[in-house]
Amino acid sequence: MAEMKSRKLVLISLLVSLGLILHIVEGLIPMNAAIPGAKLGLANIPNLIALILFGIGPGLQVLLLRVILGSLLIGTFMTINFYFSLTGGLLAFLAMAFAHYFLKKKLSIIGVSIIGATFHNIGQIIIAYFLIANNAIFYYLPFLLLIAVPTGVGVGLVAYFTLNYLPARREY
């Protein structure tokens, strides 16, 4: 029993570490020239894997630790970027958790990922509205949602193949 808890703790820690690395690397990719604020969503891969493997609680821990520690490491803690990342991440995670648990028979992990990417962008637009108090920000949402579909597919595919290559998917 203690070995199972230790194994789960190590795997969650590895997912947080991977999320931190992807969070930092993603910040270095210059996507803002094409569509400001758009990102590939690579840092959400460990969140999705944790949700599938361990459930809502550990998945939420991976998300929160990744966002907080990643923001501390790159110097954006308690800045606008931190709030964008936290709000988008939380809304995306809640939507993915809902989709995974209630629509499991109708959606693949790729569909769950697309929902996460879509809700991440919606969360970012909502926080942007509260920060700038201008309804015009909602005109930007369709452009972000167009990016959400291919990035959601990409994140979902990586999570899918990662989960399939893990040793026997048993309760860790």
Protein Blocks (a to p, Z undefined) as FASTA:
>chain_A
ZZmmmmmmmmmmmmmmmmmmmmmmmmmpcfklmmghiaehlmmmmmmmmmmmnojmlmmm
mmmmmmmmmmmmnopghiaklmmmmmmmmmmmmmmmmmmmmmmmmpcfklmmmmmmmmmm
mmmmmmmmmmnopaklmmmmmmmmmmmmmmmmmmmmmmmmmmmmpgcdddZZ
